[in-house]
């Protein structure tokens, strides 16, 4: 029997309705905490957060952003590192 809970995704924090700069402030506050058990933080955003990219790089964090079909906006995942994708 395998432990399927170890790779379960974290429920994203929905920041789509917050006015700027609140989403960025919430993200910066969240990434100050230890990394969740799944290995990344996840956020729903109304658009790609360009100003955040350099701040993440300065902290040694990687990110993935993808359109979210079930939501209006994008899903951003942030982690110390992501496994190499094939």
N, C-alpha and C positions, 0 to 999 in steps of 0.2 A: 504494500500500500504506500503510495507516495503522498507527501505533504503538499497538497495543492494550495494551502493557505500562504506558504512562503512566497509564492510568486503572484499572489492576488494584487491587482492594482489598488492604489489608494484612491479614495473618493476625492475628486478634485474640489478645491475651494473655489466657489463661484464668485468672481470679482467683476463680472460683466456690467453690473449696474452701478458700480461706484464711479464717482467723478475723479478725474486726474487731480492730484497724483496719488490718491488713496490706494489703487491697486499695487503700485510700486512699493508703497510704504508697508502694506500688508505682506507682500512677498519678502521684502527685506527683513521684516520682523520674523516671518516663518522660517527663513533659512538660517536664522541665528540659533534655532533650536536643533537638537540632534536629528539626523536623517531618519525618516520613518523606516520601519522594518522592511518595507518593500524596496528601499534603496533610493527613493526619490520623493520630491514634493511635486504636487500637481495642482494646476490652477486653470480655471476657465477665464479667458480674457476676450474682450470684444475685438481685438486686433493684435498683430505682432507688436510686442513691447520693445521697440528699438532702443530707447534710452536705457533699458535694463541690461542689455547685452554686455556692455563694457563693465558694468558693476559686477555682474556674475563672473566675468573673466578675471577681474581684479581679486576676487575671492577664491579663484581656482575651481569654479563650478562650471559644469557643462550643461547644455540645455537641448531639448528637442521641442519643436513647435509643429503642430499639425492641425489642419482644419478639422473641426469636430462636427461630424455629420448630424449628430443628435442635438446639437446646440447651435446657437447663433454666435459664432466666434471661433476662437482657436483654443486648443488644449496645449498648455506649456508644462513640460516636465523638467525639473531641475535636479541635478545629482552631482556628487563629486566626480563621478565618471559613469559612462554607460558602457555596457559590453559592446564589443565590436559587432557590427551587423554584417551579415553575409551579403 
